[in-house]
Amino acid sequence: MTALAELIKLPLAERLQLVEYLWDSIAEEHHALPDSPELVAEIRARSANLKANPSSGLSWDEMETRISSQRG
């Protein structure tokens, strides 16, 4: 049996803990991952839009309010 098959048999709480450990290890090394061309293009487009239309941006307070209202 493969290691993955063994991991899938773990209780849910242990699998969730494993996911957390894996995610944390990825987050620590995220700088080693190259940015996708699509991500770079999106960031550049948004930056250009904000420079061309400064009033289109939101303040941190406005963004926080918007996020909070979407959470319900």
DRENLO-17854 format. One record per residue: residue in one letter; z, y, x of N, C-alpha, C in turn. Coordinates in pm, whole numbers. Example, Ala and Ser with C-alpha at 12.3 -4.5 7.8 and 13.67 -1.06 7.14 Angstrom:
// DRENLO-17854
- A, 780, -569, 1319, 780, -450, 1230, 780, -330, 1320 .
- S, 708, -225, 1285, 714, -106, 1367, 787, 3, 1290 .
END
This chain:
// DRENLO-17854
- M, 0, -119, 85, 0, 0, 0, 0, 124, 89 .
- T, -76, 225, 50, -85, 346, 130, 40, 432, 116 .
- A, 57, 522, 210, 171, 613, 205, 167, 698, 79 .
- L, 47, 740, 38, 34, 822, -82, 81, 746, -205 .
- A, 44, 619, -214, 87, 537, -328, 239, 525, -331 .
- E, 300, 517, -215, 447, 510, -207, 511, 642, -250 .
- L, 450, 752, -208, 503, 883, -245, 495, 906, -395 .
- I, 390, 861, -456, 372, 880, -600, 478, 803, -679 .
- K, 533, 700, -620, 637, 620, -687, 775, 687, -682 .
- L, 789, 788, -599, 920, 855, -589, 958, 918, -723 .
- P, 1087, 933, -747, 1131, 1002, -870, 1078, 1146, -870 .
- L, 1062, 1200, -988, 1005, 1334, -1004, 1076, 1438, -919 .
- A, 1209, 1438, -919, 1283, 1538, -843, 1250, 1530, -695 .
- E, 1236, 1409, -643, 1202, 1393, -501, 1059, 1436, -472 .
- R, 967, 1409, -565, 829, 1454, -546, 821, 1606, -549 .
- L, 896, 1668, -638, 898, 1814, -644, 955, 1872, -515 .
- Q, 1058, 1811, -461, 1116, 1856, -335, 1014, 1843, -223 .
- L, 940, 1733, -223, 837, 1712, -122, 728, 1819, -131 .
- V, 688, 1851, -254, 588, 1957, -274, 641, 2089, -219 .
- E, 767, 2118, -244, 827, 2241, -195, 825, 2245, -41 .
- Y, 863, 2135, 21, 860, 2129, 168, 718, 2148, 221 .
- L, 622, 2082, 156, 483, 2096, 199, 435, 2239, 183 .
- W, 465, 2298, 67, 421, 2435, 41, 482, 2532, 142 .
- D, 610, 2514, 172, 676, 2601, 270, 612, 2587, 407 .
- S, 577, 2464, 445, 514, 2443, 576, 375, 2507, 580 .
- I, 303, 2505, 468, 173, 2570, 461, 189, 2721, 469 .
- A, 288, 2774, 398, 311, 2918, 398, 345, 2968, 538 .
- E, 418, 2888, 616, 453, 2928, 751, 331, 2935, 842 .
- E, 227, 2859, 810, 109, 2853, 894, -15, 2913, 829 .
- H, 2, 2988, 720, -114, 3040, 646, -204, 3126, 733 .
- H, -147, 3190, 833, -227, 3276, 921, -331, 3196, 999 .
- A, -312, 3066, 1012, -406, 2982, 1086, -530, 2947, 1004 .
- L, -523, 2972, 873, -636, 2940, 787, -734, 3056, 782 .
- P, -861, 3028, 794, -959, 3137, 784, -972, 3185, 640 .
- D, -997, 3314, 625, -1021, 3368, 491, -1161, 3325, 447 .
- S, -1172, 3290, 320, -1303, 3250, 270, -1393, 3373, 259 .
- P, -1523, 3355, 273, -1615, 3469, 257, -1602, 3534, 120 .
- E, -1575, 3454, 18, -1559, 3508, -118, -1436, 3598, -126 .
- L, -1327, 3557, -62, -1206, 3638, -62, -1229, 3769, 11 .
- V, -1291, 3763, 126, -1320, 3884, 203, -1408, 3978, 122 .
- A, -1511, 3924, 57, -1601, 4007, -23, -1525, 4072, -139 .
- E, -1437, 3998, -203, -1360, 4053, -315, -1266, 4164, -269 .
- I, -1199, 4142, -158, -1108, 4245, -105, -1186, 4372, -69 .
- R, -1301, 4355, -6, -1383, 4472, 30, -1433, 4546, -94 .
- A, -1473, 4472, -196, -1522, 4534, -319, -1409, 4612, -388 .
- R, -1291, 4552, -392, -1179, 4620, -457, -1137, 4744, -378 .
- S, -1139, 4732, -246, -1104, 4846, -162, -1204, 4960, -182 .
- A, -1332, 4927, -185, -1435, 5029, -205, -1420, 5093, -343 .
- N, -1390, 5013, -444, -1372, 5066, -579, -1252, 5162, -583 .
- L, -1144, 5125, -517, -1026, 5211, -517, -1054, 5342, -443 .
- K, -1127, 5334, -333, -1162, 5457, -259, -1253, 5548, -341 .
- A, -1345, 5488, -417, -1438, 5566, -499, -1370, 5619, -625 .
- N, -1271, 5547, -675, -1202, 5584, -800, -1051, 5573, -781 .
- P, -989, 5662, -707, -846, 5651, -678, -758, 5641, -802 .
- S, -800, 5703, -910, -718, 5700, -1032, -725, 5565, -1103 .
- S, -813, 5477, -1057, -823, 5345, -1120, -711, 5252, -1077 .
- G, -640, 5288, -971, -530, 5204, -923, -404, 5225, -1005 .
- L, -309, 5134, -988, -181, 5142, -1057, -70, 5160, -956 .
- S, 34, 5232, -995, 151, 5243, -909, 226, 5109, -916 .
- W, 317, 5091, -823, 396, 4968, -822, 472, 4954, -954 .
- D, 531, 5063, -1003, 606, 5058, -1129, 517, 5017, -1245 .
- E, 395, 5072, -1250, 301, 5036, -1356, 263, 4889, -1348 .
- M, 239, 4842, -1227, 202, 4702, -1209, 317, 4610, -1246 .
- E, 437, 4646, -1207, 556, 4566, -1240, 574, 4558, -1391 .
- T, 556, 4670, -1459, 567, 4673, -1605, 460, 4584, -1669 .
- R, 338, 4592, -1620, 229, 4511, -1673, 258, 4362, -1654 .
- I, 304, 4325, -1535, 335, 4183, -1508, 449, 4136, -1597 .
- S, 551, 4216, -1608, 668, 4180, -1690, 630, 4161, -1836 .
- S, 543, 4247, -1887, 504, 4237, -2028, 417, 4114, -2053 .
- Q, 345, 4067, -1952, 262, 3949, -1968, 344, 3820, -1965 .
- R, 460, 3826, -1905, 547, 3708, -1898, 614, 3678, -2031 .
- G, 623, 3779, -2115, 678, 3759, -2248, 818, 3786, -2258 .
END
